[in-house]
Amino acid sequence: MRFLRSAPAWRRYGVALVACCMLWLAACGPVAASSSTVTQPVVALTSINGSGVGSSAADAFYLTVYDAATGKVRWRKAVNVGDSATLRVSSDTVYLLAEHTIQAYQLATGARRWMYGPADAQSFFLDIDALTTATLYVTEVVGSSHAEDLVAFDTATGTPRWTFHTGADVLVAASTQNVYSAELGASSDLTQQAPAQSVRAFAAQSDGTPRWSQPVTAFGTFDAVQLGADGTLYLDGANGLFALNPANGATKWMTPNPVGGQNASGGPLLIDSALAYATFSDQDVIAVHLADGTLAWKHPFAQPSDFAGEHLACVGAGRLVLQWDVNNSAAGHVQVLNSQTGNVVWDVGTKTKDLSNQSQVLCDGQTLYLVSTSVHAFDLSAGTVRWQTATIGQNPALAILSQSLLCLAGDSALVGIDTQTGKTRWTAPLQKGETLLIIAPVAGS
């Protein structure tokens, strides 16, 4: 989970989550018991007396851990936050990137485990790229030149294991043993061009010397890097979808981009047990067989003249959920495809008018949750309505799934909704002037 307040225009992420937080949760309904057990806590970052836009706009920032079963505060701690923040939560630790520091807190008690700051006042941390049990991977922007480094931190001590100078933004995928980075081609302020762009593999607990490096020329510009269950590295680039051997970076197979031309691009990527799903040029989504990269199906979802910001929300129960908006229109689009054939099984737009390009789509493998001015829960496979809340505000809420709980962040409360019934389990009021900026579940919950 990442939050950015007012920041220089060259930052690679916009203030996406803040607008989602300004919501009046008026219709909370009665508290309902549930047969489902929720054990993993929910972590939130908030600001006092400010919308979170600009560090001077808030009097204070707080890191709070809520009991997911009751909504009661387990612990709450004032924290220092600069112009950007990212939250990652493991089974025992909360990691907070706060621009000029990386902070780690015990999930159970809130006791600080460690804190690390950059080498000089001109350097800062941009993002948490990946987290494994033993290693935290962070992008650091270094010095006045704004060159960028990938830094691997020991999660137990906060000590940097190694630093590799990428010179540019990277996409990162990590396993316990290895981490893979793919350089995007220019530094985040667009003033520093990268050295020869490469996809690289590092041993997680090594000295930072790459195990192998492959130039990215064959891939074109790229938008997604992901590891499969067998360790294969998948890269969705402008030239197509590539499967790389994790041992040496050699291409195992590639499927060409079905949309060619000067403006060809890759896009989001999802992988299940047999197929990889990739979007291209904001127009097509394809499915290919993991074994050999042969095309299973292709589904066009936008016209060539449109600009569509697409998102593959989830895959499960034989369904693939595709979300997009066209030319910055107010209306959004959510289609549910048969994951084996690419045929449209049902369309969220035919089920509800409560759908905008700010709507958030979440899935738990059996249910699709549309979070907009109200919350709709649909059977993922059939598209039938399971439940619907009353209107919860004028704007879509920021939401997360944590086991059998749907947590909504509003401007006056954090609300926990039972995913089985749609009833409100609990409401956790905020302090006067307090705004929720990020909510995050424990990884894997």
Secondary structure, DSSP 8 states (H G I E B T S, - for coil): -EEE-S--TT-SS-STTHHHH---------B---SS---S-EEEEEEESS-SSSGGG-SEEEEEEE-TTT--EEEEEEE---SEEEEEE-SSEEEEE-SS-EEEEETTT--EEEEE--SSTT-EEEEEEEE-SSEEEEEEEETTTTEEEEEEEETTT--EEEEEE-SS-EEEEE-SSEEEEEE-SB-TTSSSB-SS-EEEEEETTS-S-EEEEEESTTT-SEEEEEE-TTS-EEEEETTEEEEE-TTT--EEEEEE-SS-STT-----EEE-SSEEEEEETTTEEEEEETTT--EEEEEE-S-TTS-EEEEEEEEETTEEEEEEEETT-SB-EEEEEETTT--EEEEGGGT-S--BTT-EEEE-SSEEEEESSSEEEEETTT--EEEE-----SS--EEEEETTEEEEE-SSEEEEEETTT--EEEEEE--TTEEEEEEEE-TT-
